[in-house]
Amino acid sequence: MAKSKFLRRYTDLPTLIYLLRQRKITLLDPESWDDKIDSYFLRLYRDKKCLKTVLALCLAQSNETYHHWRVFAGGSGGVCIRFERERFSKAIRKKSGVTEGEVRYLSFNRLPKHLKAEQLPFLKRAPYKPESEFRFVYQSNTSELKLDIKIPLSCIDRVTLSPWMPSDLAKKVITTIHQINGCKRLKVVQSNLIFSERWRTAGDGARLTKESLAEAVASNRAAALKQAEALRPVLMKLRDLSANAAAIELNRRGVPTPASGKWDAKTVLRVRRRLAHH
């Protein structure tokens, strides 16, 4: 995969506000991760290296996906912070003890018999490959529960709000973010992952092929004839009435039209013509 210009951090709104106000990003203990094999590998790395602390920060290299939103920023309060890769990485690397790297994804049959301890923080199982993860790992000989690293706001390319956030609320959140010192010009948008007007317009303009159109016309005709045949007995009893009088009587009896609406003279004539030709 070509190296992406951006790294994306999927998180929640309070974390974003903290980052923007404090100009800091937080590395956390992997023990709380959902993937227990992943957290186990980082714990092994800590123990094998005789360290007191191993913390990590995980980001995505790929464009937004439904998986990233649902797993890492689920709910209406989720956000995605898109960082300019080089600027962001440079700021993180200023902190002593930080290493970085792309995560490698291996299936069981490709797992080496003997792994190197240095590989442990950057290995995951193959089913996680769509995450396309890039990771920063901090190690220390002192006990630390978390680590805040200063970053410049200039390394943030844009902030995207959750696709599940109500649009009216999203507008107010954008206004609030722009009121934070230094964030007036920060690009903040809402994800259109689950609702795109452009995508809908493309669908609205879709046309049937000639073959599909012919099939649809034939199917509609067959369905219309079937409905008309079902009405034949009652219409035969009303054959001496005018179309208008027949419509009144059909409505009085509660007989539904083929379209489940009210009868009128035009509808009666249309059904009579259809029956006359079959």
DABEL-V23475 format. One line per field, one symbol per residue. phi: phi as a letter, one per 20 degrees, with the letter a starting at -180 (. if undefined). psi: psi as a letter, one per 40 degrees, with the letter a starting at -180 (. if undefined). burial: + if it has 16 or more other ideal C-beta (glycine too) atoms within 10 Angstrom, else -. A space follows every 10 residues. Layout:
phi = ???
psi = ???
burial = ???
This chain:
phi = .ffffccdde bcfgffffff felccdecff geffefffff ffffggffel eebccbcdcd eefgcfggff edbfnfefbc dedfgfffff ffffefnedc rffedcegfd fffceegfeg fccbfgfegf fleccdcdcb edfcebbedf cfffeeeacd egfefggffg ffffffffef gndgdffccd fdgdbcffff ffffefcffg ffffffffff ffffffffff eggffffdfe efgfffffff fffmfffgem defbffffff ffffffec
psi = hihieihhhh aidddddddd defiihhihe deidhddddd ddddddddef idhhiihhii eiiiiddddd defiieeiih hhihdddddd ddedhhehii iihihiidee hidhihdedd efhiideede dfihhhhhii eihhdihhhh iieeehdihh iheehhdddd dddddddeeh heedehhhih hfdehhdddd ddddeiiiid dddddddddd dddddddddd eddddddede iidddddddd ddefhiidef aiiidddddd dddddde.
burial = -----+++++ +-+-++--++ --+-+-+-++ -------++- +++-++---- +-++++++++ ++-+---++- -++---++++ +++++--++- ++-----+-- --+-+----- ---------+ ++++------ +++++++++- ------+-+- +---+++-++ +++++----+ --++--+--- --+--+-+-+ +--------- ---------- ---------- -------+-- +---+--+-- --+--+++++ ------++-- --++--++-+ ++-++---
